[in-house]
Amino acid sequence: MSFEFTKYPRRINLGCGFDKREGFLNIDINAFHDPDLVCDITDLQLLPSGYYEYAIAKDVLEHIQRLKIRNTLKEWNRILKIGGVLELQVPNVIGLLILLTKEENKSPIVQEKLLQCLFGTQAYDGDFHYFGFTDILIKSLLESTGFIIEQINIKDEWLFLIRAKKRFDCHIEEIFHLNDKDFVTEVYKIFLGRLPDESGLQYYLKILKDGITREVIIESIKNSDEYKTKHA
C-alpha cells in the first residue's frame, strides 16, 4: 500500500477522531471518522522521515498501551524534521485526583464524569484510556525520545497542554521491524543470551498473532526468572 503524502500539508493531526482540521493531514485508525488517511498512528511507515513541520496529538497518547507509548513518540519523532513541533494534550492524573477530592465535586454524577476523563468515554473500540500522566513522567518520555519541551500548561485543572520541539532523531530500534520469528529470536539473544527453545518460540509467536504487542514480549522476558538470575 502507498499513500500520496505530497498532496497534503506538512502539518499532521494524529488520531484526529472527529476533530478534522483544515491545513492538516488528518489521520485516524477508525474509518468512520473519515480521516484523510486510515492508519495506526503508532506505525506510520506510509509517511516519510523528517518531512513534517508540525504534529498535533490531542487527547491521543492516553489511548495507547503503556509499554507502547515510548515507541509511539519515537515514531512521531521520525516523521518530524529537526526543529519540528509536537503539540500534545494528555490527562493530568494528579489534577484529576485533586478535582475528585474537592467538596463541590463529591456528587456521584460529577465523580463519574471526572473518572470518565481518566478512563475514557468507552463508546467504541479504541475509545479507552490505557494510561495517564504526571508532569515528571511526560517530561521524561519526551526528553528520552528526542524532544525538548518549550511550554507546558494546565487546562481545566486536569489536562496538560504541551508544546515540544524535535531536537534530534530518535527512531524505533530495528528489532521492531523484523518478522515475528526473527523478532522473538533476537529478543532471546539480547536479553537471555541464547536462542529460544521451540516451546518458548511457539508460545510467543502465538500471542503475537493474537495481538499482544512486541513491547509486552520484551517486558515478559525481562520479568522472567531466567533474566533476573542472569542479570542479578
CYANA upper distance limits for C-alpha pairs under 8 A (distance plus 0.5 A):
  1 MET  CA     46 LEU  CA      8.37
  2 SER  CA     46 LEU  CA      6.86
  3 PHE  CA     46 LEU  CA      6.72
  3 PHE  CA     47 LEU  CA      8.16
  4 GLU  CA      8 TYR  CA      8.40
  5 PHE  CA     47 LEU  CA      7.33
  8 TYR  CA     24 PHE  CA      7.61
  8 TYR  CA     25 LEU  CA      6.30
  9 PRO  CA     23 GLY  CA      6.56
  9 PRO  CA     24 PHE  CA      6.10
  9 PRO  CA     25 LEU  CA      6.63
 10 ARG  CA     24 PHE  CA      7.66
 10 ARG  CA     25 LEU  CA      7.95
 10 ARG  CA     51 TYR  CA      7.42
 10 ARG  CA     52 TYR  CA      5.12
 10 ARG  CA     53 GLU  CA      6.18
 10 ARG  CA     54 TYR  CA      7.44
 11 ARG  CA     23 GLY  CA      7.47
 11 ARG  CA     24 PHE  CA      5.38
 11 ARG  CA     25 LEU  CA      6.72
 11 ARG  CA     52 TYR  CA      6.39
 11 ARG  CA     53 GLU  CA      6.37
 11 ARG  CA     54 TYR  CA      5.28
 11 ARG  CA     55 ALA  CA      6.30
 12 ILE  CA     24 PHE  CA      5.52
 12 ILE  CA     25 LEU  CA      5.13
 12 ILE  CA     26 ASN  CA      6.58
 12 ILE  CA     27 ILE  CA      8.04
 12 ILE  CA     52 TYR  CA      7.71
 12 ILE  CA     54 TYR  CA      6.84
 12 ILE  CA     55 ALA  CA      5.24
 12 ILE  CA     56 ILE  CA      6.90
 13 ASN  CA     20 LYS  CA      8.09
 13 ASN  CA     21 ARG  CA      7.88
 13 ASN  CA     24 PHE  CA      6.55
 13 ASN  CA     25 LEU  CA      6.43
 13 ASN  CA     26 ASN  CA      5.25
 13 ASN  CA     27 ILE  CA      6.58
 13 ASN  CA     55 ALA  CA      6.42
 13 ASN  CA     56 ILE  CA      5.54
 13 ASN  CA     57 ALA  CA      6.75
 14 LEU  CA     26 ASN  CA      7.01
 14 LEU  CA     27 ILE  CA      5.81
 14 LEU  CA     28 ASP  CA      7.17
 14 LEU  CA     41 ILE  CA      6.92
 14 LEU  CA     55 ALA  CA      7.45
 14 LEU  CA     56 ILE  CA      6.48
 14 LEU  CA     57 ALA  CA      5.45
 14 LEU  CA     58 LYS  CA      8.15
 14 LEU  CA     60 VAL  CA      8.12
 15 GLY  CA     26 ASN  CA      8.07
 15 GLY  CA     27 ILE  CA      6.05
 15 GLY  CA     28 ASP  CA      4.98
 15 GLY  CA     29 ILE  CA      7.58
 15 GLY  CA     41 ILE  CA      7.09
 15 GLY  CA     57 ALA  CA      6.92
 15 GLY  CA     58 LYS  CA      8.09
 15 GLY  CA     60 VAL  CA      6.53
 16 CYS  CA     20 LYS  CA      6.25
 16 CYS  CA     26 ASN  CA      6.37
 16 CYS  CA     27 ILE  CA      6.31
 16 CYS  CA     28 ASP  CA      6.10
 16 CYS  CA     35 PRO  CA      7.83
 16 CYS  CA     57 ALA  CA      8.03
 16 CYS  CA     58 LYS  CA      8.07
 17 GLY  CA     28 ASP  CA      6.63
 17 GLY  CA     30 ASN  CA      8.18
 17 GLY  CA     33 HIS  CA      6.02
 17 GLY  CA     35 PRO  CA      8.19
 18 PHE  CA     33 HIS  CA      5.98
 18 PHE  CA     34 ASP  CA      8.42
 20 LYS  CA     26 ASN  CA      6.48
 20 LYS  CA     35 PRO  CA      7.55
 21 ARG  CA     25 LEU  CA      8.47
 21 ARG  CA     26 ASN  CA      7.37
 25 LEU  CA     36 ASP  CA      6.77
 25 LEU  CA     37 LEU  CA      8.14
 26 ASN  CA     35 PRO  CA      5.84
 26 ASN  CA     36 ASP  CA      5.70
 26 ASN  CA     37 LEU  CA      7.03
 27 ILE  CA     35 PRO  CA      5.92
 27 ILE  CA     36 ASP  CA      6.53
 27 ILE  CA     37 LEU  CA      5.44
 27 ILE  CA     38 VAL  CA      6.43
 27 ILE  CA     39 CYS  CA      6.82
 27 ILE  CA     41 ILE  CA      7.81
 28 ASP  CA     33 HIS  CA      7.66
 28 ASP  CA     35 PRO  CA      6.43
 28 ASP  CA     37 LEU  CA      7.19
 28 ASP  CA     38 VAL  CA      5.78
 28 ASP  CA     39 CYS  CA      6.21
 28 ASP  CA     40 ASP  CA      7.28
 28 ASP  CA     41 ILE  CA      7.49
 29 ILE  CA     38 VAL  CA      5.63
 29 ILE  CA     39 CYS  CA      5.26
 29 ILE  CA     40 ASP  CA      5.53
 29 ILE  CA     41 ILE  CA      7.65
 30 ASN  CA     34 ASP  CA      8.16
 30 ASN  CA     38 VAL  CA      6.93
 30 ASN  CA     39 CYS  CA      8.41
 31 ALA  CA     35 PRO  CA      7.31
 31 ALA  CA     38 VAL  CA      6.38
 34 ASP  CA     38 VAL  CA      8.42
 39 CYS  CA     43 ASP  CA      8.27
 39 CYS  CA     44 LEU  CA      7.76
 40 ASP  CA     44 LEU  CA      7.36
 41 ILE  CA     72 THR  CA      8.13
 42 THR  CA     71 ASN  CA      8.11
 42 THR  CA     72 THR  CA      5.36
 42 THR  CA     75 GLU  CA      7.18
 43 ASP  CA     72 THR  CA      8.00
 43 ASP  CA     75 GLU  CA      7.33
 44 LEU  CA     75 GLU  CA      7.51
 47 LEU  CA     79 ILE  CA      7.39
 48 PRO  CA     79 ILE  CA      6.48
 49 SER  CA     78 ARG  CA      5.72
 49 SER  CA     79 ILE  CA      4.78
 49 SER  CA     80 LEU  CA      7.23
 49 SER  CA     81 LYS  CA      8.02
 50 GLY  CA     78 ARG  CA      6.53
 50 GLY  CA     79 ILE  CA      5.32
 50 GLY  CA     80 LEU  CA      5.12
 50 GLY  CA     81 LYS  CA      4.38
 50 GLY  CA     82 ILE  CA      7.47
 51 TYR  CA     79 ILE  CA      6.23
 51 TYR  CA     80 LEU  CA      6.09
 51 TYR  CA     81 LYS  CA      5.94
 52 TYR  CA     79 ILE  CA      6.49
 52 TYR  CA     80 LEU  CA      5.11
 52 TYR  CA     81 LYS  CA      6.31
 52 TYR  CA     84 GLY  CA      7.42
 53 GLU  CA     80 LEU  CA      6.51
 53 GLU  CA     81 LYS  CA      6.60
 53 GLU  CA     83 GLY  CA      8.25
 53 GLU  CA     84 GLY  CA      5.14
 53 GLU  CA     85 VAL  CA      6.93
 54 TYR  CA     80 LEU  CA      7.56
 54 TYR  CA     84 GLY  CA      6.03
 54 TYR  CA     85 VAL  CA      5.23
 54 TYR  CA     86 LEU  CA      6.52
 54 TYR  CA     87 GLU  CA      8.39
 55 ALA  CA     80 LEU  CA      8.13
 55 ALA  CA     84 GLY  CA      8.41
 55 ALA  CA     85 VAL  CA      6.72
 55 ALA  CA     86 LEU  CA      5.36
 55 ALA  CA     87 GLU  CA      6.74
 56 ILE  CA     86 LEU  CA      6.30
 56 ILE  CA     87 GLU  CA      5.18
 56 ILE  CA     88 LEU  CA      6.59
 57 ALA  CA     61 LEU  CA      7.67
 57 ALA  CA     86 LEU  CA      8.15
 57 ALA  CA     87 GLU  CA      6.73
 57 ALA  CA     88 LEU  CA      5.58
 57 ALA  CA     89 GLN  CA      7.18
 58 LYS  CA     87 GLU  CA      8.07
 58 LYS  CA     88 LEU  CA      6.00
 58 LYS  CA     89 GLN  CA      5.20
 58 LYS  CA     90 VAL  CA      7.62
 59 ASP  CA     63 HIS  CA      8.40
 59 ASP  CA     88 LEU  CA      7.98
 59 ASP  CA     89 GLN  CA      5.78
 59 ASP  CA     90 VAL  CA      5.91
 59 ASP  CA     91 PRO  CA      8.19
 60 VAL  CA     64 ILE  CA      7.90
 60 VAL  CA     89 GLN  CA      8.03
 60 VAL  CA     90 VAL  CA      7.67
 61 LEU  CA     69 ILE  CA      7.57
 61 LEU  CA     90 VAL  CA      7.11
 62 GLU  CA     90 VAL  CA      7.01
 62 GLU  CA     91 PRO  CA      7.81
 62 GLU  CA    129 HIS  CA      5.71
 62 GLU  CA    130 TYR  CA      6.25
 62 GLU  CA    131 PHE  CA      5.42
 62 GLU  CA    132 GLY  CA      6.36
 63 HIS  CA    126 GLY  CA      7.31
 63 HIS  CA    127 ASP  CA      7.46
 63 HIS  CA    128 PHE  CA      6.41
 63 HIS  CA    129 HIS  CA      5.07
 63 HIS  CA    130 TYR  CA      5.97
 63 HIS  CA    131 PHE  CA      7.54
 64 ILE  CA     68 LYS  CA      7.06
 64 ILE  CA     69 ILE  CA      6.63
 64 ILE  CA    129 HIS  CA      7.86
 64 ILE  CA    130 TYR  CA      6.56
 64 ILE  CA    131 PHE  CA      7.88
 65 GLN  CA     69 ILE  CA      6.93
 65 GLN  CA    130 TYR  CA      5.86
 65 GLN  CA    131 PHE  CA      7.49
 66 ARG  CA    130 TYR  CA      6.97
 66 ARG  CA    131 PHE  CA      6.55
 67 LEU  CA    215 GLU  CA      6.32
 67 LEU  CA    216 VAL  CA      7.20
 68 LYS  CA     72 THR  CA      6.64
 68 LYS  CA    213 THR  CA      8.27
 68 LYS  CA    215 GLU  CA      6.72
 69 ILE  CA     73 LEU  CA      6.79
 70 ARG  CA     74 LYS  CA      6.85
 70 ARG  CA    141 LEU  CA      6.98
 70 ARG  CA    145 THR  CA      7.55
 71 ASN  CA     75 GLU  CA      6.71
 71 ASN  CA    172 ILE  CA      6.40
 72 THR  CA     76 TRP  CA      6.83
 73 LEU  CA     77 ASN  CA      6.56
 73 LEU  CA    142 LEU  CA      7.82
 73 LEU  CA    145 THR  CA      6.81
 74 LYS  CA     78 ARG  CA      6.71
 74 LYS  CA    145 THR  CA      5.97
 74 LYS  CA    146 GLY  CA      8.06
 74 LYS  CA    170 CYS  CA      6.09
 74 LYS  CA    171 HIS  CA      5.68
 74 LYS  CA    172 ILE  CA      6.29
 75 GLU  CA     79 ILE  CA      7.25
 75 GLU  CA    171 HIS  CA      6.74
 75 GLU  CA    172 ILE  CA      6.99
 76 TRP  CA     80 LEU  CA      7.11
 77 ASN  CA     81 LYS  CA      8.47
 77 ASN  CA    145 THR  CA      7.69
 77 ASN  CA    146 GLY  CA      7.33
 77 ASN  CA    147 PHE  CA      8.25
 77 ASN  CA    166 LYS  CA      7.13
 77 ASN  CA    169 ASP  CA      7.14
 77 ASN  CA    170 CYS  CA      6.81
 77 ASN  CA    171 HIS  CA      7.54
 78 ARG  CA    169 ASP  CA      6.98
 78 ARG  CA    170 CYS  CA      7.11
 78 ARG  CA    171 HIS  CA      6.19
 80 LEU  CA     84 GLY  CA      5.95
 80 LEU  CA     85 VAL  CA      8.11
 80 LEU  CA    166 LYS  CA      7.66
 81 LYS  CA    166 LYS  CA      7.74
 82 ILE  CA    165 LYS  CA      8.48
 82 ILE  CA    166 LYS  CA      5.89
 82 ILE  CA    167 ARG  CA      6.26
 82 ILE  CA    168 PHE  CA      6.79
 82 ILE  CA    169 ASP  CA      7.92
 83 GLY  CA    165 LYS  CA      6.06
 83 GLY  CA    166 LYS  CA      5.50
 83 GLY  CA    167 ARG  CA      6.43
 84 GLY  CA    165 LYS  CA      6.11
 84 GLY  CA    166 LYS  CA      5.92
 85 VAL  CA    163 ARG  CA      7.39
 85 VAL  CA    164 ALA  CA      6.24
 85 VAL  CA    165 LYS  CA      5.02
 85 VAL  CA    166 LYS  CA      6.88
 86 LEU  CA    163 ARG  CA      6.44
 86 LEU  CA    164 ALA  CA      5.67
 86 LEU  CA    165 LYS  CA      6.55
 86 LEU  CA    166 LYS  CA      8.02
 87 GLU  CA    161 LEU  CA      7.99
 87 GLU  CA    162 ILE  CA      6.12
 87 GLU  CA    163 ARG  CA      5.10
 87 GLU  CA    164 ALA  CA      6.80
 88 LEU  CA    160 PHE  CA      8.19
 88 LEU  CA    161 LEU  CA      6.40
 88 LEU  CA    162 ILE  CA      5.55
 88 LEU  CA    163 ARG  CA      7.05
 89 GLN  CA    159 LEU  CA      7.08
 89 GLN  CA    160 PHE  CA      6.05
 89 GLN  CA    161 LEU  CA      5.28
 89 GLN  CA    162 ILE  CA      6.87
 90 VAL  CA    132 GLY  CA      7.78
 90 VAL  CA    133 PHE  CA      7.56
 90 VAL  CA    159 LEU  CA      6.17
 90 VAL  CA    160 PHE  CA      5.88
 90 VAL  CA    161 LEU  CA      7.51
 91 PRO  CA     96 LEU  CA      8.48
 91 PRO  CA    117 CYS  CA      7.93
 91 PRO  CA    118 LEU  CA      7.38
 91 PRO  CA    132 GLY  CA      6.04
 91 PRO  CA    133 PHE  CA      6.52
 91 PRO  CA    158 TRP  CA      6.47
 91 PRO  CA    159 LEU  CA      5.11
 91 PRO  CA    160 PHE  CA      6.66
 92 ASN  CA     96 LEU  CA      6.86
 92 ASN  CA    132 GLY  CA      7.02
 92 ASN  CA    133 PHE  CA      5.82
 92 ASN  CA    134 THR  CA      6.20
 92 ASN  CA    135 ASP  CA      8.13
 92 ASN  CA    157 GLU  CA      8.46
 92 ASN  CA    158 TRP  CA      5.37
 92 ASN  CA    159 LEU  CA      5.44
 92 ASN  CA    160 PHE  CA      6.32
 93 VAL  CA     97 LEU  CA      6.75
 93 VAL  CA    118 LEU  CA      7.80
 93 VAL  CA    132 GLY  CA      6.23
 93 VAL  CA    133 PHE  CA      6.17
 93 VAL  CA    134 THR  CA      6.60
 93 VAL  CA    158 TRP  CA      7.45
 94 ILE  CA     98 ILE  CA      6.76
 94 ILE  CA    134 THR  CA      7.12
 94 ILE  CA    158 TRP  CA      8.10
 95 GLY  CA     99 LEU  CA      6.80
 95 GLY  CA    157 GLU  CA      6.08
 95 GLY  CA    158 TRP  CA      5.01
 95 GLY  CA    159 LEU  CA      8.01
 96 LEU  CA    100 LEU  CA      6.66
 96 LEU  CA    114 LEU  CA      7.45
 96 LEU  CA    118 LEU  CA      8.03
 96 LEU  CA    157 GLU  CA      7.80
 96 LEU  CA    158 TRP  CA      5.62
 97 LEU  CA    101 THR  CA      6.96
 98 ILE  CA    102 LYS  CA      7.09
 99 LEU  CA    105 ASN  CA      7.35
 99 LEU  CA    114 LEU  CA      8.29
 99 LEU  CA    157 GLU  CA      8.11
 99 LEU  CA    158 TRP  CA      8.35
100 LEU  CA    105 ASN  CA      6.63
100 LEU  CA    106 LYS  CA      7.42
100 LEU  CA    111 GLN  CA      6.91
100 LEU  CA    114 LEU  CA      7.54
101 THR  CA    105 ASN  CA      7.62
101 THR  CA    106 LYS  CA      7.67
102 LYS  CA    106 LYS  CA      7.30
105 ASN  CA    110 VAL  CA      6.13
105 ASN  CA    111 GLN  CA      6.94
106 LYS  CA    110 VAL  CA      7.21
106 LYS  CA    111 GLN  CA      6.70
107 SER  CA    111 GLN  CA      6.66
108 PRO  CA    112 GLU  CA      6.55
109 ILE  CA    113 LYS  CA      6.80
110 VAL  CA    114 LEU  CA      6.66
111 GLN  CA    115 LEU  CA      6.65
112 GLU  CA    116 GLN  CA      6.63
113 LYS  CA    117 CYS  CA      7.18
114 LEU  CA    118 LEU  CA      7.36
115 LEU  CA    119 PHE  CA      6.68
116 GLN  CA    120 GLY  CA      5.58
116 GLN  CA    121 THR  CA      6.32
117 CYS  CA    121 THR  CA      7.98
118 LEU  CA    129 HIS  CA      7.37
118 LEU  CA    132 GLY  CA      7.47
119 PHE  CA    128 PHE  CA      6.64
119 PHE  CA    129 HIS  CA      5.29
119 PHE  CA    130 TYR  CA      7.75
120 GLY  CA    127 ASP  CA      6.57
120 GLY  CA    128 PHE  CA      5.20
120 GLY  CA    129 HIS  CA      5.47
121 THR  CA    127 ASP  CA      6.58
121 THR  CA    128 PHE  CA      7.08
122 GLN  CA    126 GLY  CA      8.23
122 GLN  CA    127 ASP  CA      5.31
122 GLN  CA    128 PHE  CA      5.60
123 ALA  CA    127 ASP  CA      6.56
133 PHE  CA    137 LEU  CA      6.68
133 PHE  CA    138 ILE  CA      6.62
134 THR  CA    138 ILE  CA      6.71
135 ASP  CA    139 LYS  CA      6.54
136 ILE  CA    140 SER  CA      6.75
137 LEU  CA    141 LEU  CA      6.64
138 ILE  CA    142 LEU  CA      6.65
139 LYS  CA    143 GLU  CA      6.55
139 LYS  CA    149 ILE  CA      7.74
140 SER  CA    144 SER  CA      6.53
141 LEU  CA    145 THR  CA      6.86
142 LEU  CA    146 GLY  CA      7.07
142 LEU  CA    147 PHE  CA      5.72
142 LEU  CA    148 ILE  CA      7.37
142 LEU  CA    149 ILE  CA      7.99
142 LEU  CA    164 ALA  CA      8.36
143 GLU  CA    147 PHE  CA      5.52
143 GLU  CA    148 ILE  CA      6.27
143 GLU  CA    149 ILE  CA      8.17
145 THR  CA    170 CYS  CA      6.16
146 GLY  CA    166 LYS  CA      6.34
146 GLY  CA    167 ARG  CA      6.25
146 GLY  CA    168 PHE  CA      5.62
146 GLY  CA    169 ASP  CA      6.61
146 GLY  CA    170 CYS  CA      5.98
147 PHE  CA    164 ALA  CA      6.48
147 PHE  CA    165 LYS  CA      5.83
147 PHE  CA    166 LYS  CA      4.95
147 PHE  CA    167 ARG  CA      6.00
147 PHE  CA    168 PHE  CA      7.70
148 ILE  CA    164 ALA  CA      5.90
148 ILE  CA    165 LYS  CA      5.84
148 ILE  CA    166 LYS  CA      6.98
148 ILE  CA    167 ARG  CA      6.98
149 ILE  CA    162 ILE  CA      7.71
149 ILE  CA    163 ARG  CA      6.56
149 ILE  CA    164 ALA  CA      4.65
149 ILE  CA    165 LYS  CA      6.89
150 GLU  CA    162 ILE  CA      8.28
150 GLU  CA    163 ARG  CA      6.13
150 GLU  CA    164 ALA  CA      5.79
150 GLU  CA    165 LYS  CA      7.39
151 GLN  CA    161 LEU  CA      8.46
151 GLN  CA    162 ILE  CA      6.20
151 GLN  CA    163 ARG  CA      5.62
151 GLN  CA    164 ALA  CA      7.42
152 ILE  CA    160 PHE  CA      7.11
152 ILE  CA    161 LEU  CA      6.10
152 ILE  CA    162 ILE  CA      4.96
152 ILE  CA    163 ARG  CA      6.98
153 ASN  CA    160 PHE  CA      6.26
153 ASN  CA    161 LEU  CA      5.57
153 ASN  CA    162 ILE  CA      7.00
154 ILE  CA    158 TRP  CA      7.37
154 ILE  CA    159 LEU  CA      6.10
154 ILE  CA    160 PHE  CA      5.42
154 ILE  CA    161 LEU  CA      6.58
155 LYS  CA    159 LEU  CA      5.51
155 LYS  CA    160 PHE  CA      6.79
155 LYS  CA    161 LEU  CA      7.24
172 ILE  CA    176 PHE  CA      7.55
173 GLU  CA    177 HIS  CA      8.27
174 GLU  CA    178 LEU  CA      7.58
175 ILE  CA    183 PHE  CA      6.53
175 ILE  CA    186 GLU  CA      7.73
176 PHE  CA    183 PHE  CA      7.33
176 PHE  CA    214 ARG  CA      7.78
177 HIS  CA    183 PHE  CA      8.47
178 LEU  CA    182 ASP  CA      6.39
178 LEU  CA    183 PHE  CA      5.88
179 ASN  CA    183 PHE  CA      6.45
180 ASP  CA    184 VAL  CA      6.75
180 ASP  CA    205 LEU  CA      7.02
180 ASP  CA    208 LEU  CA      7.91
181 LYS  CA    185 THR  CA      6.73
181 LYS  CA    201 LEU  CA      8.02
181 LYS  CA    205 LEU  CA      7.27
182 ASP  CA    186 GLU  CA      6.58
183 PHE  CA    187 VAL  CA      6.69
184 VAL  CA    188 TYR  CA      6.83
184 VAL  CA    196 PRO  CA      8.12
184 VAL  CA    201 LEU  CA      7.22
184 VAL  CA    204 TYR  CA      7.55
184 VAL  CA    205 LEU  CA      8.06
185 THR  CA    189 LYS  CA      6.84
185 THR  CA    195 LEU  CA      6.53
185 THR  CA    196 PRO  CA      6.51
185 THR  CA    201 LEU  CA      8.05
186 GLU  CA    190 ILE  CA      6.48
186 GLU  CA    195 LEU  CA      8.43
187 VAL  CA    191 PHE  CA      6.44
187 VAL  CA    192 LEU  CA      8.20
187 VAL  CA    218 ILE  CA      7.25
187 VAL  CA    221 ILE  CA      8.48
188 TYR  CA    192 LEU  CA      5.59
188 TYR  CA    193 GLY  CA      6.84
188 TYR  CA    194 ARG  CA      6.33
188 TYR  CA    195 LEU  CA      6.28
188 TYR  CA    196 PRO  CA      6.33
188 TYR  CA    221 ILE  CA      8.29
189 LYS  CA    193 GLY  CA      4.87
189 LYS  CA    194 ARG  CA      5.22
189 LYS  CA    195 LEU  CA      6.24
189 LYS  CA    196 PRO  CA      8.40
190 ILE  CA    194 ARG  CA      8.42
191 PHE  CA    221 ILE  CA      7.83
191 PHE  CA    222 LYS  CA      7.59
191 PHE  CA    227 TYR  CA      7.32
192 LEU  CA    226 GLU  CA      7.81
192 LEU  CA    227 TYR  CA      6.44
192 LEU  CA    230 LYS  CA      7.86
196 PRO  CA    200 GLY  CA      6.54
196 PRO  CA    201 LEU  CA      6.18
197 ASP  CA    201 LEU  CA      6.63
198 GLU  CA    202 GLN  CA      6.63
199 SER  CA    203 TYR  CA      6.58
200 GLY  CA    204 TYR  CA      6.79
201 LEU  CA    205 LEU  CA      6.62
202 GLN  CA    206 LYS  CA      6.56
203 TYR  CA    207 ILE  CA      6.99
204 TYR  CA    208 LEU  CA      6.58
204 TYR  CA    217 ILE  CA      7.73
205 LEU  CA    209 LYS  CA      6.71
206 LYS  CA    210 ASP  CA      6.76
207 ILE  CA    211 GLY  CA      6.94
207 ILE  CA    212 ILE  CA      6.12
208 LEU  CA    212 ILE  CA      5.43
208 LEU  CA    213 THR  CA      6.96
208 LEU  CA    214 ARG  CA      7.64
212 ILE  CA    216 VAL  CA      7.24
212 ILE  CA    217 ILE  CA      8.17
213 THR  CA    217 ILE  CA      7.30
214 ARG  CA    218 ILE  CA      7.03
215 GLU  CA    219 GLU  CA      6.79
216 VAL  CA    220 SER  CA      6.54
217 ILE  CA    221 ILE  CA      6.81
218 ILE  CA    222 LYS  CA      6.69
219 GLU  CA    223 ASN  CA      6.66
220 SER  CA    224 SER  CA      6.86
221 ILE  CA    227 TYR  CA      7.28
222 LYS  CA    227 TYR  CA      6.16
222 LYS  CA    228 LYS  CA      7.67
223 ASN  CA    227 TYR  CA      7.33
223 ASN  CA    228 LYS  CA      7.44
224 SER  CA    228 LYS  CA      6.88
225 ASP  CA    229 THR  CA      6.50
226 GLU  CA    230 LYS  CA      6.56
227 TYR  CA    231 HIS  CA      6.60
228 LYS  CA    232 ALA  CA      6.19
